[in-house]
Amino acid sequence: MSVAIVSPQMYKSLSEVFPLTASQLNFMCFRLTPEIEKKDGNRLSYHFSLKLPETVVIWHQPYFWVLASSNRQIPNKDELQETLIRIQNEVDDFKERLFGFQSVRHPQLTPFIISLFAVQVLKKTKFDYPIASSNNGVIVRREPDFWTESIELQDSLHPALTLTVSSSIVFRDNLAEFYEKHHQREKPEQFLIGLKVQEIERGNNAIIVGLVGTIGEHRDQLLEKATGSTSKQALREAPDNQPVVAIQFGKDTKQFHYAMAALRPCVTSETANQFEVEYGKLLKATKISHQERTNLLASYKKTAQESLAAYGIRLELSINSRDYPSFFWQPPVKIEDTKLLFGNGITGKRTEVLKGLAIGGVYRRHEKFQDKSKVIQIAALKLCDVTVSLFLKQLTQRLAKYGFRSEIITKKPLSIKNLATAEARAAVEKAVNELVEIPHDIVLAFLPESDRHTDDTDEGSFYHQIYSLLLRRQIASQIIYEDTLSNSGNYQYILNQVIPGILAKLGNLPFILAESLDIADHFIGLDISRISKKTQVGTRNACASVRLYGRQGEFIRYRLEDDLIDGEAIPPKLLERLLPATELANKTILIYRDGSFVGKEADYLVERAKAIDAKFILVECKKSGVPRLYNLEQKTVIAPSQGLALRLSSREAILVTTKVPDKVGLARPIRLTIHEKGHQVSIESVLDTTLKLTLLHHGALKEPRLPMPLYGSDRMAYLRLQGIRPSVMEGDRQFWL
């Protein structure tokens, strides 16, 4: 990237997207019969790349593509078949498979294949990993990350890749050394099962799901499979009684048996105490300054250029606003100047939300509170020692300022300090059940700081226990942790954040956009979460939700649906219930999908649109695997402007939706893709719409990263898959805020 920083006065913005130029590539292509699935294709290509010197192999259905360095001959058929036999002898899953080998004549390279080649070359490249901090064997280090991209140049797609810098928190020693030093060594199942680990050789993350014996019982088999000299030496030296662990990668339910010497424990917020380190300090060390990021990007780009050049691939300048000014986009009107509409016709900017509420009140009162004499009945449940009287007084005063009468009708302190976990949860359940016997509109729960990081424990958090019990009874809740109330001088700031959210949870609409969005009549956030059913092979439980918004971004309703499905496809009958003709017929609907449309989802949606004479604009919104954008100042990358976007093609763009303080880091953009099967609109209109829909967050003064139809969808999915959901499957209150 340093090459792109030549004349800073000529630059305004740049990206982490680097076009690739390939010339005289030394490549060939083959296929195996019978045809294999993607998972096996990727595994085999990894092993081919590992065993063939100066050669990388990738799989892209249905072919294997082989790229050799410029000074090496392409492996011939015999060499490839011999390598395949070696792989089969070492990898159990392929031992009994009979493969036919066929060379592909006149294979046609595509931009995507070239990008895959480049990424595979970089995976074999040795980069520097500078250490930012080290404590008790836990290190925070910088490392490169890269993935495929494609970009539309002169009306055709060209290969590209993203090259970025990230931080990781890792344990310096391997899992075996961690185990040998652990104070619970005699009870390994208590601290190993459920532990997140990382493969030392490949860097893939997994979770330990069981113990399957000892090194003494499995040493020979593990030595046969070990590929690295370090791993083999560690296996030979490992004591016979050391456990062998079973791990799972991601969503794959297949278990793999590993020696602990081949793994490294991951340090997370849940496990940091096992390493005797403060996770907050580790997170602070992960922040990369602008100058350090500039230097690292320059260093990693140089290393990448040298590696790729050996294979005939050139890494060009990153996409920047000097060379590609038309690729960068900003909203016609600064996003911070977009007008919002409050009650009584009062308008104001996003930075003037509190002023707008004070002068005009909420845009729309829920039918329950249409009568301004109606009192919001509040309960206060306190599970900590903090004093809350002053806070509650200021809360009712603030509600009155915004036009709502309220009263704290129940105060329920509950001491759980000296109770066992099961006893404490039983006491909390009893207290909540007593509260719901009295008519309350909302319960304020004041929780101890220690509850913040207990969601992943076997017992779970009080937060989700209280939230679930109240949600099932259609009672709103607001959780407040004791540490936020330690200084009464902060009360006004806290109220600034929570009061609009409280009003929205009660069904009111604090504000909407002052001007209508032209792109569609309605906006929908579609989320479909799947979880495997352990007792039913091939079936998965699908929890689907839609949230419907109007032309001014006004929230209309949510609807939840559960169904048991086979495979990836969402049945049309489920979509019919989620997308009723009574509301959507003969209209244009922009549907945001959290992630990609999978299986036949897009096909079914298009069929549904046709059936009800509607037009569905299908937009995928992705949060991970997104290159960063930067502004440039004095040869140093700085934070991008809120609203800055990079157009990758006529259907895809990267968008910065948030403004992040320098001390926090750099904004993480989102990737927006207009699905080719839906109704087509300009990517610029989708960018402008998405930005404006981030302004309508009623639960905080800061804009979220996602547009409101999708905001909180991951949290909603998590809650629903945990069995936490409202008692009614359709409603007009934003309970997820």
Secondary structure, 3 states (H helix, E strand, C coil): CHHHCCCHHHCCEEECEEEEEECCCEEEEEEEECCCCHHHHHHHHHHHHHHCCCEEEEEECCEEEEEECCCCCCCCHHHHHHHHHHHHHHCHHHHCCCCEEEECCCCCCCHHHHHHHHHHHHHCCCCCCCEEEEECCEEEEEEEEEEEEEEEECCEEEEEEEEEEEEEEEECCCHHHHHHHCCCCCCHHHHHCCCEEEECCCCCEEEEEEEEEEHHHHHHHHHHHCCCHHHHHHHHHCCCCCEEEEEECCCCCCCEEEEHHHEEEECCCCCHHHHCCCHHHHHHHHCCCHHHHHHHHHHHHHHHHHHHHCCCEEECCCCECCCCHHHEECCCCCHHHCCEECHHHCEECHHHHHHHHHHHCCCECCHHHCCCCCEEEEEEEECCCCCCHHHHHHHHHHHHHCCCEEEEEEEEECCCCCCCHHHHHHHHHHHHHHHHCCCCCEEEEEECHHHHHCCCCCCCCHHHHHHHHHHCCCCEEEEEEHHHHCCHHHHHHHHHHHHHHHHHHCCCECCEECCCCCCCCEEEEEEEEEEECCCCCCEEEEEEEEEEECCCCCEEEEEEEEEEEECCCCCHHHHHHHCCHHHHCCCEEEEEEEECCCCCHHHHHHHHHHHCCCEEEEEEEECCCCCCEEEEECCEEECCCCCCEEEEECCEEEECCCCCCCCCCCCCCEEEEECCCCCCCCHHHHHHHHHHHHHHCCCCCCCCCCCCCCCCHHHHHHHHHCCCCCCCCEECCCCCC
